[in-house]
Amino acid sequence: MERPLSRIQLGEIQFLNSWPVTYALRTRIVESPVHLVAGTPADLNRRLLAGELDASAVSSFMYLRHQEELVPVPGLCIRSDGGVHSVLVVSRQPLTTLKGRTIGVSNQGATTPVLLRILAAHRQLKINLEVTQLRFPEILEEYPAALLIGDEALVASQSSENLQWWDLGEAWTSWTKQPFIYALWVVRRQWAQQQPELLEQLKEALQSSYDWGRGHENELITGMRTTFPFEANFLRKYLKALSYEFDAKAWDGLNRFAKEAEAVGELTKGTAQRLSSSRKRGSDLLAEPVKRIPAFAGMTK
C-alpha cells in the first residue's frame, strides 16, 4: 500500500501566462499533493523565503538573487522567444521623445524593470524609472510612458486608444537571439534536500497539469475567459507567443540576463557564474533525469 502523499504548499501568481501550467491543478482535473496558494509576487516571495511556502512561481530576477536558497523545478518556466505583448513600455507620445524622461513602473514585477534598464543601456537611452501603484490607463496621466506587465499590458495592447508601445520581449530576442525567461517554479533548497521525493512529485504534478493543458486547448481558453476579459482568438494568439520549456536554450537566456543585469549594477558580480553550479545542484536532487517537455501543442511559433 502506498503511503499518503505529503501536501506541497505552492505559491501561485495569478497572471494569465501561468494558467497553461497550473489550471488543471487549480481545478483538480489533475489530482496531486499540490495545494495552490494565491498571492501577489511580493507576498509570495516573502512567504517562500520565510519558509511559509514549500515552493512558488517566482520571477527570474528573484531566483537569480536567491540562488543559494532556491532550486528550480526542472522542465518548466515561462519564456518568450520574441514579442509577447505582456511586457510593454506604452506611451501616448512617440517613444523617441522619452530620452531623459521618467517612466512609471508597475509595482507588480521585479524582473521587467531590470530588463528595461538593460535594453535602455544597450540603446544608450537615458531614462529614469519610478515605481508606482497607479494602473493603466491612469498611469499615463502622471507619466509620459509606463512599463506594464502581465494582464495589464495585455489590456493596454487591446486598447482602442492610439498608443505607442515597445515590446521588451521582442527587443531582447532581437538583440541577443536568445529567449527571455520571465518566471520559473522553484522550491526552497532546504526543503528539497530534506525531501527530494517531494521535488519529484511537484515536477510530475506541474508536468501533468501542463500536459493536460496542451491536450485541451479549448477547455483551457474557456476557463481563462471566465476570469480574463479577452476574446478566445486573442488568447490563442497570446499563448502562441509563449513557451514553457526550461531547456538548455532557456538556461542560456537566463545566464545572458544575469550577465547583463550584472553589467548595469542590478546583480552582484559572480551571479551568472554561480548559475551553472546552481543548475547542477538542482538536477542532482532528482532521483531520475529530467524528461524533456514538448512545446505547447498548437500554441508555439
C-alpha positions as CSV (number, residue, x, y, z in Angstrom):
1,M,0.0,0.0,0.0
2,E,1.4,3.4,-1.0
3,R,1.9,5.9,1.7
4,P,-0.3,9.1,1.6
5,L,1.3,11.9,-0.4
6,S,2.5,14.9,1.6
7,R,0.9,18.2,0.9
8,I,3.0,20.7,-1.0
9,Q,2.3,24.4,-0.5
10,L,2.9,26.0,-3.9
11,G,2.6,29.8,-4.3
12,E,0.7,30.9,-7.4
13,I,1.0,34.2,-9.2
14,Q,-2.4,34.6,-10.9
15,F,-1.2,36.0,-14.2
16,L,-2.7,34.7,-17.4
17,N,0.7,33.3,-18.6
18,S,0.8,30.8,-15.8
19,W,-2.6,29.2,-16.5
20,P,-1.3,26.6,-19.1
21,V,0.8,25.1,-16.3
22,T,-1.4,25.4,-13.2
23,Y,-5.0,25.4,-14.5
24,A,-5.5,21.6,-14.2
25,L,-4.1,21.7,-10.7
26,R,-6.3,24.6,-9.6
27,T,-9.4,22.9,-10.9
28,R,-8.4,19.5,-9.6
29,I,-8.6,18.0,-13.1
30,V,-5.2,16.6,-12.2
31,E,-5.0,15.1,-8.7
32,S,-1.8,15.8,-6.9
33,P,-0.4,16.6,-3.5
34,V,-0.1,20.3,-4.5
35,H,-2.1,23.0,-2.7
36,L,-2.0,26.3,-4.5
37,V,-1.7,29.5,-2.5
38,A,-2.6,32.6,-4.4
39,G,-0.8,35.9,-3.8
40,T,1.0,38.9,-5.2
41,P,4.6,38.3,-6.4
42,A,6.0,40.3,-3.4
43,D,3.8,38.4,-0.9
44,L,4.7,35.0,-2.3
45,N,8.4,35.9,-2.4
46,R,8.3,36.9,1.3
47,R,6.4,33.8,2.3
48,L,8.7,31.5,0.3
49,L,11.9,32.9,1.8
50,A,10.3,32.8,5.3
51,G,9.6,29.1,4.9
52,E,5.8,29.5,4.9
53,L,5.6,28.0,1.4
54,D,7.5,24.9,0.1
55,A,7.6,26.2,-3.5
56,S,6.3,29.0,-5.7
57,A,6.3,30.6,-9.1
58,V,8.9,33.5,-8.9
59,S,10.4,36.0,-11.3
60,S,13.7,35.1,-12.9
61,F,15.3,38.1,-11.1
62,M,14.1,36.8,-7.7
63,Y,15.6,33.4,-8.4
64,L,19.0,34.9,-9.6
65,R,19.2,36.9,-6.3
66,H,18.5,33.9,-4.2
67,Q,20.2,31.0,-5.9
68,E,21.7,29.7,-2.7
69,E,18.3,29.4,-1.1
70,L,16.2,28.2,-4.1
71,V,16.2,25.3,-6.5
72,P,14.3,25.4,-9.9
73,V,11.8,22.8,-10.6
74,P,13.3,21.2,-13.7
75,G,11.4,21.3,-17.0
76,L,9.2,24.4,-16.8
77,C,9.5,28.1,-17.0
78,I,7.6,31.0,-18.6
79,R,9.5,32.4,-21.5
80,S,9.2,34.1,-24.9
81,D,11.3,33.8,-28.0
82,G,10.1,37.1,-29.4
83,G,7.3,39.6,-29.0
84,V,4.8,38.7,-26.3
85,H,2.6,41.8,-25.7
86,S,2.6,41.3,-21.9
87,V,5.8,43.3,-21.2
88,L,5.4,46.7,-22.8
89,V,6.5,50.3,-22.5
90,V,3.5,52.2,-23.6
91,S,3.1,55.9,-24.2
92,R,0.8,58.4,-25.9
93,Q,3.9,60.1,-27.3
94,P,6.5,58.8,-29.8
95,L,8.9,56.6,-27.9
96,T,11.8,58.6,-29.4
97,T,10.8,61.5,-27.2
98,L,11.4,59.6,-23.9
99,K,15.1,60.3,-23.5
100,G,15.7,61.8,-20.1
101,R,12.1,61.4,-19.0
102,T,10.7,59.4,-16.1
103,I,8.8,56.3,-16.9
104,G,6.2,55.0,-14.4
105,V,6.8,51.3,-13.5
106,S,4.1,49.0,-12.3
107,N,4.8,47.7,-8.8
108,Q,3.8,44.1,-9.8
109,G,7.2,42.8,-11.0
110,A,10.9,42.8,-10.3
111,T,12.3,41.4,-13.4
112,T,10.9,43.7,-16.1
113,P,12.3,47.0,-14.7
114,V,15.8,45.3,-14.8
115,L,15.1,44.2,-18.4
116,L,14.1,47.7,-19.3
117,R,17.3,49.2,-17.8
118,I,19.4,46.6,-19.7
119,L,17.7,47.4,-23.0
120,A,17.9,51.2,-22.4
121,A,21.6,50.9,-21.7
122,H,22.1,48.8,-24.9
123,R,20.4,51.5,-26.9
124,Q,22.2,54.3,-25.0
125,L,18.8,55.7,-23.9
126,K,18.9,57.5,-20.6
127,I,15.7,57.2,-18.7
128,N,14.5,57.3,-15.1
129,L,12.2,54.7,-13.6
130,E,9.7,55.4,-10.8
131,V,7.7,52.6,-9.2
132,T,4.1,53.5,-8.7
133,Q,0.8,51.9,-7.6
134,L,-1.0,53.6,-10.5
135,R,-2.6,51.3,-13.1
136,F,-3.4,51.6,-16.8
137,P,-4.7,54.0,-18.1
138,E,-4.4,56.4,-15.1
139,I,-0.6,55.8,-15.0
140,L,-0.3,57.7,-18.4
141,E,-2.0,60.8,-16.8
142,E,1.0,61.1,-14.4
143,Y,3.9,59.8,-16.6
144,P,4.8,60.3,-20.3
145,A,5.2,56.5,-20.5
146,A,4.7,53.4,-18.4
147,L,6.2,49.9,-18.1
148,L,3.3,47.5,-17.9
149,I,3.4,43.7,-17.3
150,G,1.2,40.7,-17.4
151,D,-2.6,41.1,-17.8
152,E,-2.4,44.9,-17.5
153,A,-0.1,45.1,-20.5
154,L,-2.4,42.8,-22.5
155,V,-5.3,45.2,-21.7
156,A,-3.2,48.1,-22.9
157,S,-2.3,46.2,-26.1
158,Q,-6.0,45.8,-26.8
159,S,-6.9,49.5,-26.1
160,S,-8.7,51.5,-28.7
161,E,-6.5,54.4,-27.8
162,N,-3.7,55.3,-30.2
163,L,-0.8,54.2,-28.1
164,Q,2.9,53.7,-28.9
165,W,4.5,50.7,-27.4
166,W,7.8,48.9,-27.2
167,D,7.6,45.1,-26.7
168,L,10.6,44.3,-24.4
169,G,10.4,40.5,-25.2
170,E,10.8,41.3,-28.9
171,A,13.6,43.8,-28.2
172,W,15.5,41.3,-26.0
173,T,15.4,38.4,-28.5
174,S,16.1,40.7,-31.5
175,W,19.3,41.8,-29.7
176,T,20.5,38.6,-28.0
177,K,19.0,35.9,-30.3
178,Q,18.0,34.2,-27.0
179,P,14.7,33.6,-25.2
180,F,13.8,35.7,-22.2
181,I,12.8,33.9,-19.0
182,Y,10.1,35.8,-17.1
183,A,9.4,33.3,-14.3
184,L,10.1,29.8,-13.1
185,W,8.9,27.4,-10.4
186,V,11.3,27.0,-7.5
187,V,11.4,25.2,-4.2
188,R,13.3,26.0,-1.0
189,R,16.7,24.3,-1.1
190,Q,16.5,23.1,2.4
191,W,13.0,21.6,1.8
192,A,14.3,19.8,-1.4
193,Q,17.3,18.4,0.4
194,Q,15.3,17.0,3.2
195,Q,12.5,15.7,1.0
196,P,13.8,15.1,-2.5
197,E,10.9,12.8,-3.4
198,L,8.6,15.8,-3.0
199,L,10.6,17.8,-5.5
200,E,10.0,14.9,-7.9
201,Q,6.3,14.8,-7.1
202,L,6.0,18.5,-7.7
203,K,7.8,18.3,-11.0
204,E,5.4,15.5,-12.1
205,A,2.3,17.4,-10.9
206,L,3.3,20.5,-12.8
207,Q,4.2,18.5,-15.9
208,S,0.9,16.5,-15.7
209,S,-1.1,19.8,-15.4
210,Y,0.8,21.3,-18.3
211,D,0.3,18.2,-20.4
212,W,-3.4,18.3,-19.8
213,G,-3.5,22.0,-21.0
214,R,-1.6,21.1,-24.2
215,G,-4.2,18.5,-25.0
216,H,-7.3,20.6,-24.0
217,E,-6.7,24.0,-25.6
218,N,-10.4,24.9,-26.0
219,E,-11.2,23.9,-22.4
220,L,-8.3,25.9,-21.1
221,I,-9.2,29.0,-23.0
222,T,-12.9,28.7,-21.9
223,G,-11.6,28.6,-18.3
224,M,-9.4,31.7,-19.0
225,R,-12.4,33.6,-20.3
226,T,-14.3,33.2,-17.0
227,T,-11.6,35.4,-15.4
228,F,-9.9,37.5,-18.0
229,P,-11.6,40.0,-20.4
230,F,-10.2,38.7,-23.6
231,E,-11.7,37.0,-26.7
232,A,-10.7,33.4,-27.5
233,N,-8.8,34.3,-30.6
234,F,-6.7,36.9,-28.7
235,L,-5.9,34.3,-26.0
236,R,-4.8,31.8,-28.6
237,K,-2.5,34.3,-30.2
238,Y,-1.1,35.4,-26.9
239,L,-0.4,31.8,-25.7
240,K,1.2,31.1,-29.1
241,A,3.9,33.7,-28.3
242,L,4.8,31.9,-25.1
243,S,6.8,28.8,-24.4
244,Y,7.2,26.8,-21.2
245,E,10.2,24.5,-21.8
246,F,13.1,25.1,-19.4
247,D,15.7,23.6,-21.7
248,A,19.4,24.3,-22.4
249,K,18.4,27.3,-24.6
250,A,16.3,28.8,-21.7
251,W,19.3,28.3,-19.3
252,D,21.5,30.2,-21.8
253,G,18.9,33.0,-21.9
254,L,18.8,33.2,-18.2
255,N,22.6,33.3,-18.0
256,R,22.7,36.1,-20.5
257,F,20.1,38.1,-18.5
258,A,22.3,37.6,-15.3
259,K,25.4,38.9,-17.1
260,E,23.6,41.9,-18.5
261,A,22.0,42.6,-15.1
262,E,25.4,42.5,-13.5
263,A,26.7,44.9,-16.1
264,V,24.1,47.6,-15.2
265,G,24.6,47.0,-11.5
266,E,21.3,45.2,-10.7
267,L,23.0,41.9,-9.7
268,T,26.2,41.4,-7.8
269,K,29.3,40.2,-9.7
270,G,29.5,36.5,-10.0
271,T,25.8,35.8,-10.1
272,A,26.0,34.5,-13.7
273,Q,29.0,32.3,-12.8
274,R,27.1,30.7,-9.9
275,L,24.2,29.9,-12.2
276,S,25.8,26.8,-13.7
277,S,26.6,25.2,-10.4
278,S,23.1,26.1,-9.1
279,R,21.6,24.3,-12.1
280,K,23.7,21.1,-11.5
281,R,22.8,21.0,-7.8
282,G,19.1,21.2,-8.6
283,S,19.2,18.4,-11.1
284,D,21.2,16.2,-8.6
285,L,18.4,16.4,-6.2
286,L,16.1,14.4,-8.5
287,A,16.1,10.6,-8.5
288,E,16.0,10.4,-12.3
289,P,16.9,12.6,-15.3
290,V,14.6,15.4,-16.2
291,K,12.2,14.4,-19.0
292,R,12.1,16.9,-21.9
293,I,8.6,18.5,-22.1
294,P,7.2,19.1,-25.6
295,A,6.2,22.6,-26.7
296,F,2.6,23.6,-26.0
297,A,0.6,21.9,-28.8
298,G,-0.9,24.4,-31.1
299,M,0.5,27.3,-29.1
300,T,4.1,27.7,-30.2
301,K,5.6,29.7,-33.1
